[in-house]
Amino acid sequence: MTKIRYDKASLRQTARFYRDGSALAGTITGGPVGLETEVDVQSGEPPERVRRLVDMAEASCFALQSLIQNVEVASSFTLNGAPLPEAAAL
């Protein structure tokens, strides 16, 4: 798409989450703590072109963008095919 040539690229991504509270007491919560990304590119391209490539990759990363952008979330739950009643507040 960009005509930026590279010989090899490797990516390592570590997502960290927390869980707190008690499932038995109904106080359990969880969420993201951080996302660490390491990208190694092997290329003969100038650094500015490789920077453009990794910037575009970051801009299109679903995991990263889900954490840094507010997104609308909709959920529906069924039990044996019938709608599950609304949850009580935790």
C-alpha positions in Angstrom: 0.0 0.0 0.0 2.8 2.5 0.9 5.5 1.1 -1.3 7.8 1.2 1.7 10.0 -1.8 1.4 11.1 -3.9 4.3 12.8 -7.3 4.5 11.4 -8.4 7.8 9.3 -7.0 10.6 8.6 -8.6 14.0 6.1 -7.4 16.6 5.8 -8.2 20.3 2.8 -6.9 22.1 2.1 -7.3 25.8 -1.3 -6.3 27.2 -1.5 -6.0 31.0 -4.8 -6.1 32.9 -6.0 -6.0 36.5 -8.7 -7.8 38.4 -9.9 -6.7 41.8 -12.7 -7.5 44.2 -14.6 -10.7 44.8 -16.8 -12.7 42.5 -18.6 -14.2 45.5 -19.3 -10.7 46.9 -20.3 -9.3 43.5 -17.6 -6.7 43.7 -15.3 -8.0 41.0 -13.9 -5.4 38.5 -11.2 -5.5 35.9 -9.6 -3.4 33.2 -6.5 -2.5 31.3 -3.3 -1.4 32.9 -1.1 -1.0 29.9 -0.1 -2.1 26.4 3.5 -2.4 25.5 4.5 -2.8 21.8 8.0 -3.6 20.5 8.5 -3.5 16.7 11.7 -4.4 14.9 12.0 -3.6 11.2 14.8 -4.8 8.9 14.9 -2.4 5.9 17.2 -0.5 3.7 14.7 2.4 3.6 15.6 5.7 5.2 14.6 6.1 8.8 11.9 8.7 7.9 10.1 6.2 5.6 10.3 3.4 8.2 8.9 5.9 10.8 6.0 6.6 8.5 5.4 2.9 8.2 5.4 2.2 11.9 3.3 5.3 12.6 0.6 4.0 10.2 0.8 0.6 11.8 0.3 2.1 15.2 -2.7 4.2 13.9 -4.3 1.0 12.6 -3.6 -1.3 15.5 -6.9 -2.5 16.9 -5.6 -3.2 20.4 -3.9 0.2 20.8 -6.8 2.2 19.3 -9.3 0.3 21.5 -7.5 1.4 24.6 -6.8 5.1 23.7 -10.1 5.9 22.0 -13.5 6.0 23.6 -15.7 3.4 22.0 -19.4 2.7 22.3 -20.0 -0.7 23.7 -23.2 -2.7 23.4 -23.9 -6.1 24.9 -26.8 -8.5 24.9 -27.1 -11.7 26.8 -29.4 -14.7 26.4 -30.0 -17.8 28.5 -31.2 -20.8 26.6 -32.2 -18.4 23.8 -34.2 -16.0 25.9 -33.1 -12.5 26.9 -31.4 -12.4 30.3 -32.8 -9.8 32.7 -30.9 -6.5 33.2 -28.1 -6.8 35.7 -28.3 -5.3 39.1 -25.7 -2.6 39.9 -22.6 -4.1 41.3 
